[in-house]
Amino acid sequence: MTTALQTDVLVLNKNWTALRIITAAEALADLFTGRVEAVDTDYRAYDFASWHDLSVYATAFEPEGRDVVRTVSSAIIVPAVVRLLRFDRVHRPVLRLSRQNVYLRDNHTCQYTGQKMPPHKLNLDHVVPSSQGGQSTWENLVCCSVAVNARKGGRTPAQAGLKLIRTPRRPDPAELLFKSDRKRHDSWKNFVDAAYWNTELHD
């Protein structure tokens, strides 16, 4: 069971772009030391003292539906989003090409039939077969049903009389984050722009 201190919190860089995900314990520690500020759903920013005051009010009058960390004397709401007060020059992580990530990108849907299926009924398909020079790249791998994959064999879609429902491409980590089973907050979507940022996941 996930405790409040293990809740995921989205970290924004100083320029309001999404940076990574950390635990509530880390976020509250950074908020207390002044490294970050808490951000609410209306984009208002709070330091630790003002967030504490807000938490006291909210837990007294609107106690339901919030992740709260309780201390001896009060309770602190876990912020869904925090923002760094100093710019963090990060290197963008490389997105790993894996079966799981291809399945996530394609939403566990056969890219030839459009049918969504459980993982055990799916396979990876090289659009241009390896036997014809096809490579294992984001642009040449798709999620495919086992039955269709067997039917296609070592042929291209055109040779097998098949047509892709969409052109495969390299996804952004942010895109995969919102398709994963990882618990996330609706407010995170306000800061998601797959064209401009990548998200580093800390497990």
Buried (B, 14 or more C-beta within 10 A) or exposed (E): EEEBBEBBBBBBBEEBBBBBBBBBBBBBEBBBEEBBBBBBEEEEBBBBEEBBEBBBEBBEEEEEEBBBBEEEEEBBBBBBBBBBEEEEEEEEEEBEEEEEBBBBBBEBBBBBBEBEBEEEEBBBBBBBBEEEEBEEEBEBBBBBBEBBBEBBEEBBBEEBEBEEEEEBEEBBBBBBBBBEEEEBBEBBEBBBEBEEBBBBEEE
